Each structure stands twice: as structure tokens, then as C-alpha cells.
Amino acid sequence: MEIKHAVMIGLLGEQHDRFHTYTPPRSLSERLDMLREMPRCGGIEVVYPAEFRDLEAGVREIRASGWPVSAVNLNVKGDAHWRNGSFTSSDATIRAAAVRDLKLCMDLAADLGTDTVTCCPLIDGHNYVFQADYVLQWQWLRDGIAEAAQYRGDIRLSLEFKINESRNYCILGDTGRALYLCSELGMPNVGLTYDMGHALVAHESPAATTALALQANKLFYMHLNDNGGEWDWDMIPGAAHVWELVETLYYLDRHNWDGWFCYDLSVRSGDDAIAIQNATMQVVDTAYALLDRLGRDRLAALIAGGAPHEAVTALWQALS
């Protein structure tokens, strides 16, 4: 398996939480220039509409940068008209706008030389009991994704799950629901973006559900990050879950997965965006190299043996 690193360039601009702003706003040109200081980076994930308020200018600047585009990410949560939902809004005109933007991003992806559009429908779901008709919401989501997928068979729709934020309960909350939607649609160009941090917050075993997506042939794209399991902190991969990262890479490697690894990371207190991205790429490369040190045959034998005391000991001995 080849590790292909990509950077979500929107995260090189302003980052803030409810209390502080940690990094300044930067133009698209400034953010693209920052990539020169990331020697391991091989591609970029771009976000619509953020990078494309002037569509032609955005396309022109990204093309001129020479960076391969790993995916176009459709944001259907931030602008005011998405406040009450996007693909599952009770307003049919809003639902149609979400599908229209998804199709636009498919065309944009083709123009920029990638076959992948990724989207996390975070604004779709509910907060309170008896607030939403769950059956209708699922039908609207399914129908909207199906319409877009039929629009261009050469572009993949990679749907990202998350259990909560911006809704208390997001409609596409975990790996199982994402795979169920893929199964219901039965369309070859609909799959999922697997965000390791989102899986951890949903209390999944990342390697186990990654393996499930691989078995279904629906793992299109990876977002790697980490957290303590209580909130999506978007930390450096391996900061909290060392062996879960290594185990996930083991299953990806065993499948000879050939997709992109992109890094959805937050900058907070003491680090800048370039340092965070460079550290992440180095960590992922080092974690992948551990598979050589541990030995793939040895790992397969440990799995087959099913003895935790042997497996955990072998993992730690590999670090000595």
C-alpha cells in the first residue's frame, strides 16, 4: 500500500473555537503557498463553496498551483440557508439546492482532475424527540444522493458519517448507517469517507469498521485524526489511540487500499497549521513503518492465535 498524504487546505486558514481564535484568516493563495513547507504532502482537498466564492477564479488558482486534488469537499452546513437542514430539509427547494450543489461539485471535481466528492451532511438529523419524521428524512437523503450519483457515473460520492454536531443526532451517524445507505442505493459510485475521529466518538473500533467498509468495497477516502472518545477534537493521529491507528493501517495495507489519507485537524494553543500537518504526516508514515517492524506474518499469527497477552507484548516489544 502506498501512503498518499493530502491536506485539507481550508484548515490552513482561520481556526477558532467559542473562546479564542488560534490562527489568522488567509487567502487561498497564502494557503497554497504554505504547502511548500510540507514536503510529505502529495495532494489537496478543497472545499466548496469556501474556495470557490468566485468559481472561475478558484479553479484557475488551484490549477495554477500544480497540486493534485484528492477530493472536492461539499460543505452543506455553514451558509445560512442550511440552518434547518440540507438534504433532509422539510423545504423541498432547500433539498433541491443541496442536490444541485452536489452535482456542481461533481463537475468541479472532474474539472480539477479528481474522481471524488466527499460530503458530511452534519446539518441533517434532529435535536429533540418528535422534532423530525425519521422515515421521511431518510427517504429525502436517499433520493437526493441517488439523483446526484446518477448525474455522473465517473465521479464518486464519498459520504462522511458523524454521530453529532451540528445536530444532536446526525442522520448519517456511524459506519453502519453509511454502509446501509450505500447498500440501499446499490450504486457503484456511492461510498464513504471514513473519519477515524468520528468513529472513536461513536465508540467504534476503527480497524473493525474500516475492515467492514473494505469488505463492502465502499471505502473511498480516509480522514485521519484522533480524540479521547468524548468529542471530535481533531488531534494528531495516534496522540490518544496509538495501536488503534496501527491496527487500522494494518487492515488497509492487507487490503492494498489505494486511496488518499487526508487530515482533518484543529490547531489549538502552541502549534501552527504547518507544524500540525507535518507532524501528522510523519506520525502516519512512522505508524505504517511499524508494520514492517512488527512483521505482517507475525501480526496475522497473533490475530489467529487470539491471545491478548501475546499480542500486546509483541506490540510494545516492537518499540524497544
FIRO-565396 format. One record per residue (C-alpha): residue in three letters; x, y, z. Coordinates in steps of 0.25 Angstrom, whole numbers, padded with zeros to 4 digits, always signed. Layout:
<pts>
ALAXYZ
...
</pts>
This chain:
<pts>
MET+0000+0000+0000
GLU+0005+0014-0003
ILE+0002+0025+0007
LYS-0003+0037-0001
HIS-0004+0049+0008
ALA-0014+0060+0005
VAL-0016+0073+0013
MET-0030+0080+0014
ILE-0026+0094+0011
GLY-0037+0101+0018
LEU-0031+0097+0031
LEU-0019+0105+0028
GLY-0027+0118+0029
GLU-0034+0123+0042
GLN-0037+0114+0053
HIS-0045+0117+0065
ASP-0054+0111+0076
ARG-0064+0118+0084
PHE-0054+0126+0092
HIS-0041+0128+0084
THR-0036+0130+0070
TYR-0024+0122+0068
THR-0019+0125+0054
PRO-0022+0137+0045
PRO-0030+0137+0032
ARG-0022+0134+0020
SER-0025+0135+0005
LEU-0025+0123-0004
SER-0012+0128-0010
GLU-0006+0129+0004
ARG-0011+0115+0008
LEU-0006+0109-0005
ASP+0008+0115-0002
MET+0008+0109+0012
LEU+0008+0095+0005
ARG+0023+0097+0000
GLU+0027+0095+0015
MET+0020+0081+0015
PRO+0030+0072+0008
ARG+0022+0060+0010
CYS+0009+0065+0005
GLY+0004+0060-0009
GLY-0009+0066-0011
ILE-0020+0075-0006
GLU-0035+0074-0002
VAL-0042+0087-0006
VAL-0056+0091+0000
TYR-0068+0097-0008
PRO-0072+0108-0006
ALA-0061+0113+0003
GLU-0050+0113-0008
PHE-0060+0116-0019
ARG-0068+0128-0016
ASP-0063+0133-0029
LEU-0063+0119-0036
GLU-0055+0122-0048
ALA-0044+0129-0040
GLY-0043+0118-0030
VAL-0042+0107-0041
ARG-0031+0116-0048
GLU-0023+0118-0035
ILE-0024+0103-0031
ARG-0020+0098-0045
ALA-0008+0108-0046
SER-0003+0103-0032
GLY+0000+0090-0039
TRP-0005+0082-0027
PRO-0013+0069-0030
VAL-0027+0070-0024
SER-0030+0058-0015
ALA-0045+0062-0014
VAL-0055+0073-0014
ASN-0062+0074-0001
LEU-0076+0080-0001
ASN-0080+0088+0011
VAL-0095+0088+0013
LYS-0095+0093+0028
GLY-0089+0107+0029
ASP-0097+0116+0020
ALA-0110+0122+0026
HIS-0119+0115+0016
TRP-0115+0101+0022
ARG-0119+0105+0036
ASN-0131+0095+0037
GLY-0125+0084+0028
SER-0119+0082+0015
PHE-0122+0068+0008
THR-0133+0066+0019
SER-0139+0080+0020
SER-0154+0080+0020
ASP-0153+0091+0010
ALA-0153+0084-0004
THR-0145+0096-0010
ILE-0134+0095+0000
ARG-0133+0080-0002
ALA-0132+0083-0017
ALA-0121+0093-0015
ALA-0113+0082-0007
VAL-0114+0073-0019
ARG-0111+0084-0029
ASP-0098+0087-0021
LEU-0094+0073-0020
LYS-0095+0072-0035
LEU-0088+0085-0037
CYS-0077+0079-0028
MET-0076+0066-0037
ASP-0074+0075-0049
LEU-0064+0083-0041
ALA-0056+0070-0037
ALA-0056+0066-0052
ASP-0050+0079-0056
LEU-0039+0078-0045
GLY-0035+0064-0048
THR-0041+0056-0037
ASP-0052+0046-0037
THR-0056+0048-0023
VAL-0066+0058-0016
THR-0067+0056-0001
CYS-0079+0061+0008
CYS-0082+0061+0022
PRO-0097+0064+0024
LEU-0095+0070+0038
ILE-0107+0079+0038
ASP-0117+0067+0035
GLY-0123+0060+0047
HIS-0130+0065+0059
ASN-0128+0070+0073
TYR-0141+0067+0081
VAL-0151+0055+0081
PHE-0163+0057+0072
GLN-0156+0068+0064
ALA-0154+0061+0051
ASP-0160+0050+0043
TYR-0149+0040+0042
VAL-0155+0032+0031
LEU-0157+0044+0022
GLN-0143+0049+0026
TRP-0136+0036+0021
GLN-0144+0036+0009
TRP-0140+0050+0005
LEU-0126+0047+0008
ARG-0126+0034+0000
ASP-0133+0041-0012
GLY-0124+0053-0012
ILE-0111+0045-0012
ALA-0117+0035-0023
GLU-0121+0047-0032
ALA-0107+0053-0031
ALA-0100+0039-0033
GLN-0108+0037-0046
TYR-0103+0050-0051
ARG-0089+0046-0053
GLY-0085+0031-0052
ASP-0070+0035-0054
ILE-0070+0043-0040
ARG-0071+0036-0027
LEU-0079+0042-0016
SER-0072+0039-0003
LEU-0081+0041+0009
GLU-0075+0044+0023
PHE-0082+0040+0036
LYS-0082+0047+0049
ILE-0091+0044+0061
ASN-0093+0058+0065
GLU-0090+0073+0062
SER-0097+0081+0057
ARG-0109+0073+0061
ASN-0110+0065+0074
TYR-0113+0053+0065
CYS-0107+0053+0051
ILE-0115+0045+0041
LEU-0102+0038+0036
GLY-0097+0036+0050
ASP-0087+0024+0048
THR-0081+0014+0039
GLY-0093+0005+0039
ARG-0103+0015+0035
ALA-0093+0020+0024
LEU-0092+0006+0019
TYR-0107+0003+0020
LEU-0109+0015+0011
CYS-0099+0010+0001
SER-0105-0004+0001
GLU-0119+0002-0001
LEU-0115+0010-0013
GLY-0107-0001-0019
MET-0099+0009-0027
PRO-0084+0007-0030
ASN-0080+0022-0029
VAL-0086+0024-0015
GLY-0077+0020-0003
LEU-0072+0026+0009
THR-0061+0035+0015
TYR-0056+0029+0028
ASP-0052+0039+0038
MET-0045+0032+0050
GLY-0048+0042+0060
HIS-0063+0041+0057
ALA-0062+0026+0058
LEU-0056+0028+0072
VAL-0067+0037+0077
ALA-0077+0027+0072
HIS-0070+0017+0081
GLU-0066+0009+0069
SER-0053+0000+0067
PRO-0047+0008+0056
ALA-0040-0005+0050
ALA-0052-0013+0051
THR-0062-0003+0044
THR-0051+0000+0034
ALA-0050-0014+0030
LEU-0065-0015+0029
ALA-0064-0003+0019
LEU-0053-0010+0011
GLN-0061-0023+0010
ALA-0072-0016+0005
ASN-0063-0009-0005
LYS-0069+0004-0001
LEU-0057+0011+0006
PHE-0054+0023-0004
TYR-0046+0033+0005
MET-0039+0034+0019
HIS-0039+0045+0029
LEU-0029+0042+0040
ASN-0029+0049+0053
ASP-0031+0046+0068
ASN-0038+0049+0081
GLY-0041+0043+0095
GLY-0054+0037+0090
GLU-0063+0048+0097
TRP-0062+0059+0086
ASP-0057+0061+0072
TRP-0044+0069+0076
ASP-0037+0066+0062
MET-0024+0063+0069
ILE-0011+0058+0062
PRO-0014+0043+0059
GLY-0008+0034+0069
ALA-0008+0044+0080
ALA-0018+0036+0088
HIS-0020+0023+0081
VAL-0006+0018+0077
TRP-0009+0004+0074
GLU-0023+0006+0068
LEU-0016+0015+0057
VAL-0006+0004+0055
GLU-0017-0007+0054
THR-0025+0001+0044
LEU-0013+0003+0035
TYR-0011-0012+0036
TYR-0025-0015+0030
LEU-0023-0004+0020
ASP-0010-0010+0016
ARG-0015-0024+0016
HIS-0026-0020+0006
ASN-0016-0012-0002
TRP-0025+0000-0001
ASP-0020+0011-0011
GLY-0028+0023-0007
TRP-0024+0037+0000
PHE-0021+0040+0014
CYS-0025+0054+0017
TYR-0024+0060+0031
ASP-0036+0068+0038
LEU-0028+0075+0049
SER-0030+0086+0059
VAL-0020+0096+0063
ARG-0021+0100+0078
SER-0010+0106+0087
GLY+0004+0106+0083
ASP+0004+0099+0069
ASP+0003+0105+0056
ALA-0004+0099+0044
ILE+0008+0095+0036
ALA+0015+0088+0049
ILE+0002+0080+0052
GLN+0001+0075+0037
ASN+0016+0072+0036
ALA+0015+0064+0050
THR+0003+0057+0045
MET+0009+0052+0032
GLN+0022+0048+0040
VAL+0013+0040+0050
VAL+0005+0033+0040
ASP+0018+0029+0032
THR+0024+0024+0045
ALA+0012+0016+0049
TYR+0012+0010+0035
ALA+0026+0006+0036
LEU+0023-0001+0049
LEU+0016-0012+0041
ASP+0030-0015+0035
ARG+0036-0016+0049
LEU+0025-0024+0055
GLY+0024-0033+0043
ARG+0011-0035+0035
ASP+0012-0050+0036
ARG+0015-0049+0051
LEU+0002-0040+0053
ALA-0006-0050+0045
ALA-0001-0061+0054
LEU-0005-0053+0067
ILE-0019-0050+0061
ALA-0021-0065+0058
GLY-0016-0068+0072
GLY-0025-0059+0079
ALA-0016-0058+0091
PRO-0017-0043+0096
HIS-0005-0044+0105
GLU+0004-0049+0094
ALA-0001-0038+0084
VAL+0000-0027+0094
THR+0014-0031+0098
ALA+0019-0032+0083
LEU+0013-0018+0080
TRP+0021-0012+0092
GLN+0034-0020+0089
ALA+0034-0014+0075
LEU+0036-0001+0081
SER+0048-0005+0089
</pts>
